[in-house]
Amino acid sequence: MSEVFLFRGAQIEGGGAADILVAEGRIEAVGADASRAGATVVDVDGLIALPGLVDLHTHLREPGYEASETILTGSRAAAAGGYTAVFAMPNTSPVADTAGVVEQELALGEAAGFVTVQPIGAVTVGQKGERLAELGAMADSRARVRVFSDDGFCVWDPLIMRRALEYVKAFDGVIAQHAQDPRLTEGAQMNEGAVSAELGLAGWPAVAEESIIARDVLLAEHVGSRLHVCHLSTAGSVDIIRWAKKRGVDVTAEVTPHHLLLTDELVRDYDARFKVNPPLRREEDVMAVREGLADGTIDIVATDHAPHPAEAKACEWHAAANGMVGLESAVRVVQQAMVDTGLITWADVARVMSREPARIGRLAGHGTPLTAGQPASLTFYDPAPVRAFGTDDLHGRSVNSPYLGRELPGEVRWTLHHGTATVVDGALLDAPGARA
């Protein structure tokens, strides 16, 4: 249930301290004179006020893979990480390639209530890359799907990709491509480079990503449609996106927190928590994607939250599943990699983790300015603490985080989803608004 809150002394991204009054699911006033009788007064002096975070790339696993995650548990993890909206990838069982499945996901998200769950529709039937899925039906459904992806699988056929770009243009949709040439990555186990050569593991070359991105930006330019590149990870990919934007191609790109911080050197111990798709890259690639995010070439940070049951990671490297959980750690990693290094400001964090993801996904009511009349989806974040990330920080069903035991800065103190508290004083509530 939505309450009346008066948050006193918040640091507004890009400005100074201000009070924020929240009532009836909206921001009622911002400024020193904000007040209302009966409001719950919360001292947030020193906390950063951000528009609620928006993740354009999560795997919630439901329907079909509930042993790894459910829409409820994934929503709880998202709220704990400061998110108020997540886009759910379609690699479920059944695949989210019909209006019926995306509407089911939407209803489960609404029932959970912690965040807005916006389904992503598959580009092709069964994500098999052979024929287009029901793109128009999903767009016209109650879920109003605007992002389509076969994530986990590249739309490798250039004709299928062209037709998909043409189709979604009619309703301002976007194709979110998993850029991985399947032939160039057959049997690949990690990034191709010095470390893979030393370990004797089959390499995953950067060109497998870069060649697909190069092809697709040219297709998007030809069609005049929107393209989004998922989890960009190499220096060469940054160069291609930078080149495409200079040409005026309507392309956006995301980077994950782990590609901003971690390198392929971590694979030396064969700890499968560090096995991910695309793989962890070289230090040079990490520096390049940081620069790309800082200068606006890369538009957003997206988690690629990918939960797996313990047995999928507690095995030999070659048999382990790809993927990491990332919702609860994302903003803390971004602070460490980008803010504390002076590459971006908190105003930039609001842009790349809230406003731009909402804009790319055409998600109304999220990523809005912290001004009177806007929906009260808010995150209050304390950048001061530094502590080891542990399993107590995780609120989903899986614990395959690459940050366990790693010192990370910051803490989400409050999360409000349309005015309803989901995190209070750093504690995730059992149910939205369920404060004692």
C-alpha positions in Angstrom: 0.0 0.0 0.0 1.3 3.5 -0.9 2.2 5.7 2.0 2.9 9.4 2.4 6.7 9.8 2.9 8.8 12.9 3.4 12.4 12.1 2.6 14.6 14.8 4.2 18.0 15.9 2.9 18.4 13.7 -0.2 21.2 14.4 -2.6 19.5 15.0 -5.9 21.6 13.6 -8.8 23.2 16.6 -10.5 22.2 19.0 -7.7 22.3 19.7 -4.0 20.2 18.5 -1.0 16.4 18.6 -1.1 13.4 17.1 0.6 11.2 14.8 -1.5 7.5 14.4 -0.6 5.8 11.2 -1.9 2.0 10.8 -1.8 -0.5 8.6 -3.7 2.2 7.0 -5.8 3.7 10.2 -7.1 6.3 12.9 -6.1 4.2 15.6 -4.7 6.9 18.2 -4.0 10.7 18.6 -4.1 12.5 21.3 -2.2 13.1 22.7 1.3 9.4 23.6 1.7 8.1 20.1 1.0 5.7 19.1 3.9 2.5 17.3 4.6 0.7 16.5 7.8 0.9 12.9 8.8 3.8 12.0 6.5 6.3 9.5 7.6 9.5 11.5 7.9 12.7 9.7 6.8 16.1 11.2 7.3 18.1 10.5 4.1 20.9 13.0 4.7 23.9 11.8 2.6 21.9 9.4 0.5 21.8 9.7 -3.3 18.2 10.0 -4.7 17.9 8.3 -8.0 15.0 7.5 -10.3 14.2 3.8 -9.7 16.7 1.6 -11.6 15.6 -0.1 -14.8 17.2 -3.3 -16.1 16.7 -4.0 -19.8 18.2 -7.5 -19.5 17.2 -10.0 -16.9 16.5 -13.7 -16.9 13.6 -14.5 -14.5 13.3 -18.1 -15.7 9.5 -18.5 -15.2 7.8 -20.3 -16.8 9.7 -23.5 -17.0 12.9 -23.1 -14.9 11.6 -22.2 -11.5 14.4 -24.2 -9.8 16.7 -21.3 -10.8 14.4 -18.3 -10.3 10.8 -17.2 -10.4 9.3 -13.9 -11.3 8.5 -13.4 -7.6 12.1 -14.2 -6.4 13.7 -12.3 -9.2 11.5 -9.3 -8.5 12.6 -9.4 -4.9 16.2 -9.5 -5.9 15.6 -6.6 -8.2 14.0 -4.5 -5.5 16.9 -5.2 -3.1 19.3 -3.9 -5.8 17.3 -0.6 -6.1 15.4 -1.6 -9.3 11.8 -0.7 -9.9 11.5 -2.2 -13.4 13.0 -5.2 -15.1 12.7 -6.5 -18.7 12.4 -10.3 -18.7 14.2 -12.2 -21.4 12.2 -14.8 -23.4 14.3 -17.9 -22.9 11.7 -19.7 -20.8 9.8 -22.9 -21.3 7.6 -22.4 -23.2 9.6 -19.6 -24.9 8.0 -16.2 -24.7 7.2 -16.1 -28.4 3.4 -15.7 -28.2 1.0 -13.2 -26.7 -0.2 -15.8 -24.2 3.2 -16.3 -22.6 4.1 -12.7 -22.4 0.7 -11.9 -20.8 1.3 -14.7 -18.3 4.7 -13.2 -17.3 3.1 -9.7 -17.0 0.4 -11.1 -14.7 2.9 -12.9 -12.5 4.9 -9.6 -12.2 1.9 -7.7 -11.3 1.0 -10.3 -8.6 4.5 -10.1 -7.1 4.3 -6.3 -6.9 8.0 -5.6 -6.1 8.9 -4.2 -9.5 7.3 -3.6 -12.9 8.1 -6.8 -15.0 8.1 -6.0 -18.7 8.3 -9.1 -20.9 10.7 -9.2 -23.9 9.3 -11.3 -26.8 11.4 -13.7 -28.8 12.3 -12.7 -32.3 11.9 -16.2 -33.8 9.7 -19.1 -32.9 11.3 -21.1 -30.1 14.4 -18.9 -30.5 15.5 -21.3 -33.3 16.3 -18.5 -35.8 14.1 -20.1 -38.5 11.0 -17.9 -38.7 9.6 -14.8 -37.1 7.6 -15.2 -33.9 4.2 -13.5 -33.3 5.8 -10.0 -33.1 2.7 -8.0 -33.9 0.5 -10.1 -31.6 2.9 -9.6 -28.7 3.1 -5.9 -29.4 -0.7 -5.6 -29.4 -1.1 -7.7 -26.3 -1.7 -6.4 -22.8 2.0 -6.7 -22.3 2.7 -4.1 -25.1 6.0 -5.7 -26.0 8.4 -3.3 -27.6 11.7 -5.2 -27.1 12.4 -8.5 -29.0 15.4 -10.7 -28.5 16.5 -14.3 -29.0 19.0 -13.7 -26.2 21.1 -16.7 -25.5 20.9 -17.3 -29.3 22.1 -14.9 -32.0 19.7 -14.1 -34.8 22.4 -15.4 -37.2 20.5 -15.4 -40.5 20.8 -12.0 -42.0 17.5 -12.3 -43.9 15.6 -13.1 -40.7 17.3 -10.2 -39.0 16.4 -7.8 -41.7 12.8 -8.9 -41.7 12.6 -8.6 -37.9 14.0 -5.0 -38.1 11.5 -4.2 -40.8 8.6 -5.7 -38.9 9.2 -4.0 -35.5 9.7 -0.6 -37.2 5.9 -0.4 -37.6 5.2 -0.1 -33.9 8.5 1.5 -32.8 9.9 -1.7 -31.5 13.6 -2.7 -31.2 15.6 -5.8 -31.8 18.0 -6.6 -29.0 20.7 -8.8 -30.5 22.9 -11.3 -28.8 25.9 -10.8 -30.9 27.7 -14.1 -31.2 28.5 -15.8 -34.5 27.7 -19.4 -33.7 30.3 -20.9 -36.1 33.1 -18.8 -34.7 32.3 -19.9 -31.1 31.7 -23.7 -31.5 33.1 -25.4 -28.4 34.4 -22.1 -27.0 34.9 -22.1 -23.2 36.4 -18.6 -22.5 37.8 -15.5 -24.1 40.4 -16.3 -26.8 43.7 -14.9 -25.8 46.8 -15.5 -23.7 44.9 -17.0 -20.8 42.9 -19.4 -22.9 46.2 -20.5 -24.6 47.9 -21.1 -21.2 44.9 -23.0 -19.8 44.3 -25.0 -23.0 40.7 -24.0 -23.2 39.0 -23.4 -26.5 38.9 -19.6 -27.2 35.9 -17.3 -27.9 37.3 -14.7 -30.3 36.3 -11.0 -30.0 35.5 -11.1 -33.7 32.6 -13.4 -33.1 30.9 -10.6 -31.4 32.2 -7.7 -33.5 31.3 -9.3 -36.9 27.6 -9.7 -35.9 27.5 -6.1 -34.6 29.0 -4.8 -37.8 26.5 -6.6 -39.9 23.6 -5.6 -37.9 24.3 -1.9 -37.7 24.5 -1.9 -41.5 21.1 -3.8 -41.7 19.6 -1.3 -39.2 20.9 1.6 -41.3 19.5 0.1 -44.5 16.1 -0.6 -42.9 15.9 2.6 -40.8 15.0 0.7 -37.7 16.1 0.5 -34.1 18.8 -1.9 -33.0 20.0 -2.6 -29.5 23.2 -4.6 -28.8 23.1 -6.8 -25.7 26.1 -7.2 -23.3 28.8 -5.6 -25.5 32.2 -6.8 -24.2 35.1 -5.9 -26.5 37.1 -2.9 -27.5 36.4 -3.6 -31.1 32.7 -3.6 -30.4 32.9 -0.2 -28.8 34.7 1.1 -31.9 31.9 -0.3 -34.2 29.1 1.3 -32.2 31.0 4.6 -32.1 31.4 4.5 -35.9 27.7 3.6 -36.4 26.5 6.4 -34.2 28.6 8.9 -36.1 26.9 7.7 -39.3 23.5 8.3 -37.6 22.5 4.7 -37.2 19.7 4.3 -34.6 21.7 1.8 -32.5 22.0 1.6 -28.7 24.2 -0.7 -26.7 24.5 -2.1 -23.2 27.4 -3.3 -21.0 27.1 -5.5 -17.9 28.5 -4.7 -14.5 30.8 -7.7 -14.7 32.3 -6.6 -18.0 33.1 -3.3 -16.4 35.1 -4.9 -13.6 36.2 -8.5 -14.1 38.7 -10.0 -16.5 39.6 -13.4 -18.0 42.4 -13.7 -15.5 39.7 -14.9 -13.0 39.3 -18.1 -15.0 42.7 -19.4 -14.0 41.2 -21.2 -10.9 38.4 -22.8 -13.0 35.7 -21.3 -10.7 32.6 -21.6 -12.8 31.1 -18.5 -11.2 33.2 -16.7 -13.7 31.8 -18.6 -16.7 29.5 -16.3 -18.7 28.3 -15.5 -22.2 29.9 -13.3 -23.6 33.0 -14.4 -21.7 35.1 -12.2 -19.4 37.5 -10.4 -21.6 41.0 -8.8 -21.3 41.9 -5.8 -19.1 42.2 -3.8 -22.3 38.5 -4.6 -23.2 37.4 -3.6 -19.6 39.1 -0.3 -20.0 37.6 0.2 -23.4 34.0 -0.5 -22.3 34.4 1.8 -19.4 35.5 4.6 -21.7 32.6 3.8 -24.0 30.1 4.0 -21.2 31.7 7.3 -20.0 31.6 9.0 -23.4 28.1 7.9 -24.3 29.0 5.3 -27.0 27.5 2.6 -24.7 24.1 3.8 -23.6 23.2 1.7 -20.6 24.2 -0.8 -17.9 22.2 -4.0 -17.9 22.8 -6.9 -15.5 22.1 -10.0 -17.7 21.0 -11.5 -14.3 21.3 -15.2 -15.0 20.4 -17.4 -12.1 21.3 -21.1 -12.0 20.9 -23.9 -9.5 24.0 -24.8 -7.5 24.7 -28.0 -9.4 24.9 -26.1 -12.7 28.0 -24.3 -11.4 29.5 -26.8 -8.9 31.0 -29.0 -11.7 33.8 -29.1 -14.2 34.4 -25.9 -16.1 33.4 -27.3 -19.5 30.1 -28.7 -18.1 29.1 -25.6 -16.2 26.3 -23.3 -17.3 27.1 -19.7 -18.5 25.7 -16.9 -16.4 25.9 -14.8 -13.2 23.3 -13.3 -10.9 23.7 -9.5 -10.8 20.7 -7.5 -9.7 21.7 -7.0 -6.1 25.3 -6.0 -6.9 24.9 -3.9 -10.0 24.8 -0.4 -8.7 27.6 -1.2 -6.2 29.8 -2.5 -9.0 29.0 0.6 -11.2 30.0 2.8 -8.3 33.3 1.0 -7.9 34.2 0.8 -11.6 32.8 4.1 -12.9 31.9 6.6 -10.1 34.7 6.1 -7.7 37.2 6.2 -10.6 35.8 9.5 -11.6 34.6 8.3 -15.0 31.0 9.2 -14.5 28.8 11.1 -11.9 25.7 10.1 -10.1 23.7 12.0 -12.7 25.2 9.7 -15.3 24.2 6.7 -13.2 20.6 7.9 -13.3 20.9 8.1 -17.0 22.5 4.8 -17.8 20.7 2.7 -15.2 17.2 4.3 -15.3 16.3 6.9 -17.9 17.9 5.4 -21.0 16.9 1.8 -20.3 13.3 3.0 -19.9 13.5 5.1 -23.0 15.0 2.3 -25.1 12.3 -0.1 -23.9 9.5 2.5 -24.3 8.5 1.8 -20.7 6.3 4.6 -19.4 6.3 5.6 -15.7 10.0 4.8 -15.1 13.2 6.7 -15.5 11.3 9.9 -15.0 12.8 13.1 -13.5 12.7 13.7 -9.8 10.2 16.5 -10.1 6.7 17.1 -8.8 4.0 15.1 -10.5 6.2 12.3 -11.6 5.6 8.6 -10.6 7.4 7.9 -7.3 9.6 5.1 -8.4 12.7 6.0 -6.4 16.0 4.6 -5.1 17.9 6.1 -2.1 21.5 4.9 -2.1 24.3 5.3 0.4 27.7 5.4 -1.4 29.7 5.4 1.9 29.8 1.8 3.2 32.4 -0.6 2.0 31.9 -4.3 2.8 32.3 -7.8 1.4 29.4 -9.0 -0.8 27.9 -12.2 0.6 25.1 -14.6 0.2 23.0 -12.5 2.7 22.9 -9.9 0.0 21.2 -12.2 -2.4 17.4 -12.5 -2.4 16.7 -14.8 -5.4 16.8 -18.6 -5.6 20.4 -18.8 -6.9 23.8 -17.8 -5.5 26.0 -17.8 -8.6 27.4 -14.4 -8.0 31.0 -13.6 -9.1 31.3 -11.0 -6.3 31.0 -13.3 -3.2 33.7 -12.3 -0.7 34.6 -9.3 -2.8 34.7 -5.8 -1.2 32.1 -3.5 -2.8 31.1 0.0 -1.9 27.6 1.3 -1.3 24.2 0.1 -0.1 20.6 0.5 -1.3 18.7 2.0 1.7 15.2 2.6 0.3 13.4 1.5 -2.9 9.9 2.7 -3.7 7.9 1.2 -6.6 5.2 3.7 -7.6 5.2 5.0 -4.0 5.1 1.7 -2.3 8.2 0.8 -0.2 9.9 -2.5 -1.1 13.2 -1.8 0.7 13.2 0.1 4.0 16.4 1.1 5.9 18.4 -1.3 3.9 16.0 -4.3 4.5 13.9 -6.0 1.8 10.3 -6.2 2.9 8.5 -9.5 2.9 5.8 -8.0 0.7 5.6 -4.5 -0.9 4.5 -2.0 1.6 4.5 -4.6 4.5 6.2 -2.5 7.2 5.7 -3.4 10.8 
